[in-house]
Amino acid sequence: MFRNILENIKDIEVFPVIALILFFTSFMAIIYHLIRMDKRHIRHMEELPLEKNYTKSNNGGKVHV
């Protein structure tokens, strides 16, 4: 049933190509963003939970004191 429906759609071959291009583009954008990210910010975020003045607030959110 689904095969018959998909075979009758005109130019359906292009959809997998579009999906692959979108996936690859978004993946490369994330990799580019990670490479270009400030190293000091990454180091700060790595050490944030280990700092002694990092406590949990009453409402469940994290607070940096």
N, C-alpha and C positions, 0 to 999 in steps of 0.2 A: 504494500500500500504506500508506504513512505517513499520507496524507490520510484514508483510511478509518479508520485507528486514531484519529487526532486528532478526526475528526468524531464518533466514537462516545463520546468522553469527555464526561461530563456536566459542564456549567459550565466548560468550558475557556477561555472568553472572559475569565475573571477573572485568569488567570495573567499575561498581558502587563501588565495594570494593576498587579498586585502587584509585578512586576519593575520597572516604571517608578517606582513609589512607593519601593521599596527603594533603587534607584539614586539617585533625587533626594534622598532623606533622607540617605544616606551622603555624597553630594557636598556637600550643604549643611552637614553636620556637619564635614567637612574644611575647608571655606571658613571656617566660624565659628571653628574651632580656630586656623587660620592668622591670622585677623584678631585674635583675642584673645591670641596668643602675645606674650610679653615681647620688646620691641624690643631690649633689651640682650642677651638670649640670642641673638637672630638675628644681631646685629652680632658677637658673640663667635664664633659658629659660622662666619660669613663670613670672619673674619680668622684663624681657627685655622690653616689650612694655610700661611699667609703668615708666621707668627711664626718667628723664628730658632731658638727653643728647642723647636721641634716636630720630633721625629725619629721614625724608624721603628725599631721594636724588632727583636730577632733572630727572634722567632717570627712576624713578619709583621703584628702588630697595631700600631696607632698609640699612641705614648706622648707625653704632654705633660710635658716636663721642666721 
